[in-house]
């Protein structure tokens, strides 16, 4: 089996807003390296400006073809996991958690989802590094060359076909 996965827990926060357009905002704030024994949407504490919840678990899936992306993430200086929240009634559900920075960037382009890059826990960094070590194959960069089109025998102009 070349694909690996691991479950993580996600903590989200609801912040009270005083603006005219919205009364609250939701944001992923933390990743738990292990899934705790508590039900989804368990309150973790309340403060004057909002409340934190255990939003539930999600699976991080790693694929051999993406090892260069995971490596880029680990050597970035701030290894991260990207969490995407999707509206579900009056709350949000955890849609995706990924270690691929390029997938995380593309998730941020979506409309209606909340995406946040959160620090990757050390045990998840080890999990990803082990996967890279097991499956990474270095692929050299090969620059493509353009094909030349034109009548070379007649001395006509050469054109590039791109």
C-alpha positions in Angstrom: 0.0 0.0 0.0 1.6 3.3 -1.1 -1.0 5.7 0.2 -1.0 6.5 3.9 -3.4 8.3 6.1 -3.7 9.5 9.7 -6.6 11.0 11.7 -6.2 14.3 13.5 -8.5 16.4 15.6 -9.5 19.9 14.7 -10.1 22.8 17.1 -12.2 25.8 15.8 -13.1 29.1 17.4 -16.2 31.2 17.1 -15.5 34.8 17.6 -18.2 37.4 18.4 -18.2 40.4 16.0 -19.7 43.8 16.4 -19.9 44.7 12.8 -23.1 45.5 10.9 -22.7 42.5 8.4 -21.9 39.6 10.7 -22.4 38.7 14.3 -19.7 36.0 14.4 -16.8 34.4 12.6 -15.5 30.9 12.6 -11.8 29.9 12.2 -9.7 26.7 12.6 -7.2 27.4 15.3 -5.4 24.2 16.2 -4.6 20.6 15.1 -4.5 17.8 17.6 -2.1 15.1 16.6 -4.4 12.4 18.0 -8.2 12.2 18.0 -9.5 12.8 21.5 -12.3 10.8 23.1 -15.0 13.5 22.9 -17.9 14.1 20.7 -18.0 16.5 17.8 -18.8 20.1 18.8 -17.8 19.7 22.4 -17.2 23.2 23.9 -13.6 23.6 25.1 -14.2 27.0 26.8 -15.9 30.3 26.5 -14.5 33.8 26.8 -15.9 37.3 26.4 -15.0 37.4 22.7 -16.1 33.8 21.7 -15.9 30.1 22.3 -13.6 27.2 21.2 -14.9 23.8 20.1 -13.6 20.4 19.2 -15.0 20.3 15.6 -14.2 16.7 15.0 -11.6 14.6 13.3 -10.4 14.5 9.8 -8.0 12.3 7.8 -4.7 13.5 6.4 -4.0 11.4 3.2 -0.5 11.2 1.7 0.1 10.1 -1.9 3.5 9.1 -3.4 3.1 11.5 -6.3 3.0 14.5 -4.0 6.1 13.8 -1.9 8.0 16.8 -3.4 5.1 19.0 -2.2 5.2 17.6 1.3 9.0 18.1 1.3 8.5 21.7 0.3 6.2 22.1 3.2 8.6 20.6 5.8 11.6 22.7 4.7 9.5 25.9 4.5 10.5 27.0 8.0 6.9 26.8 9.1 5.5 23.3 8.4 1.7 23.6 8.2 -1.5 21.7 7.7 -4.3 23.4 5.8 -7.8 23.1 7.2 -10.9 23.8 5.2 -14.3 24.5 7.0 -17.5 24.2 5.0 -20.9 25.7 6.2 -23.2 23.1 7.6 -26.4 24.7 9.0 -25.6 27.1 11.8 -22.0 25.7 12.2 -19.2 24.5 10.1 -17.8 21.1 9.4 -14.2 20.1 8.7 -14.1 19.5 5.0 -10.4 18.8 4.4 -7.0 18.7 6.2 -4.0 18.5 3.9 -0.2 18.6 4.2 0.2 19.6 0.6 0.8 23.4 0.4 -0.3 23.6 -3.2 -3.6 21.9 -2.5 -4.0 24.2 0.5 -3.4 27.2 -1.7 -6.0 26.0 -4.2 -8.5 25.4 -1.4 -8.2 29.1 -0.4 -9.4 30.1 -3.8 -12.8 28.5 -3.2 -15.9 30.5 -2.4 -17.8 29.8 0.8 -15.1 27.8 2.6 -12.8 29.0 5.4 -9.2 27.9 4.9 -6.4 28.4 7.4 -2.8 27.2 7.5 -2.1 25.9 11.0 1.2 24.8 12.5 1.9 21.1 12.0 2.4 19.2 15.2 5.9 17.5 15.6 4.4 13.9 15.5 2.7 14.7 12.2 6.0 16.2 10.8 7.6 12.9 11.6 4.8 11.0 9.9 5.1 13.1 6.8 9.0 12.9 6.8 8.8 9.1 7.1 6.4 8.9 4.1 8.7 11.1 2.0 11.7 8.9 2.9 9.8 5.7 1.9 8.3 7.0 -1.4 10.1 10.0 -2.7 11.7 9.7 -6.2 13.7 12.6 -7.4 12.5 13.7 -10.8 14.9 15.9 -12.8 13.6 19.1 -14.4 13.5 18.7 -18.2 13.0 21.9 -20.1 10.8 21.5 -23.1 12.1 22.7 -26.5 9.9 24.4 -29.1 9.4 22.8 -32.5 10.6 24.9 -35.4 8.2 25.2 -38.3 9.1 26.7 -41.7 10.7 26.0 -45.0 14.4 25.8 -44.3 15.3 24.6 -47.8 13.9 27.7 -49.5 15.5 30.0 -47.0 12.1 31.1 -45.8 11.7 32.5 -42.3 11.6 30.1 -39.4 8.7 30.4 -37.1 8.1 28.9 -33.7 5.1 26.8 -33.0 4.2 26.9 -29.4 
